[in-house]
Amino acid sequence: MMMYPPIDDLVKNAKGNRYVLCTVITKRAKEIATVRRLELENMDKKAISLACEEVFQGKVVPSEF
């Protein structure tokens, strides 16, 4: 089973830091689950998948620390 988006590409978008990647995806998934709760019930995808796709596409980026 292939994972999309690829984890290596996600890590690159998080400045090479897996901890930052995990934190960004988790925070965004919580936002999506809160705001789009009713919409998610009718979709096949989960909030975590949508958050991963947003990071992969560059819509969500980690802030400078």
N, C-alpha and C positions, 0 to 999 in steps of 0.2 A: 504494500500500500504506500503510495506516494503522498507526501504531505504538501499541500499548497496553502500558502506560499512556502517555499523552501526555508528551513530554519537558518541556513547560512546567510541567505539574503536578508532575513529579518535581523540577524545579529549585526550585519553591516549597517543597516539603517539605524541601529541603536549604538552607533559609534564603537562597535566591537565588544560591547559589554553585555553579557547575558543577564546580569542582575538588572541593569537599566531596562533591557528589553522586557523582562518579566514584569517589572513595575509599571512600565508604560502601558503594556497590554492589559494588565489587571485593572488599572485605573480607568482606562477607556472602556473596557468591557462592563465595568460597574456603571459608568455613565450611560452606556447604551441600554443596559438592562433596566435602568431607572426611567429613562426618557421614552424609550420605544418599547415598553413592556407589552402593550397590546398588539403592536405590529409583529413582535417576535413570536407571539403565540401562533400566528398564521404562516410563519416562515419555516423552512427546513433547517436554516442555519441558527447557530447559537450566538450569543453576544460575543463570546471569546473569538469565534471565527471571524466575525465582522471586524473586531478590533485588530486582529492579525492582518486582515486584508487592508485596513486603513494604514497601518504602519508600513506595510509592504509598498503601498501606493504613494507613500510620503505625505498623506493627509494629516497624520499624527506623528510628531517628532518629539524626541526627548528634549527637555529644556537644558540649558547650560547649567552646570553645577559647580 
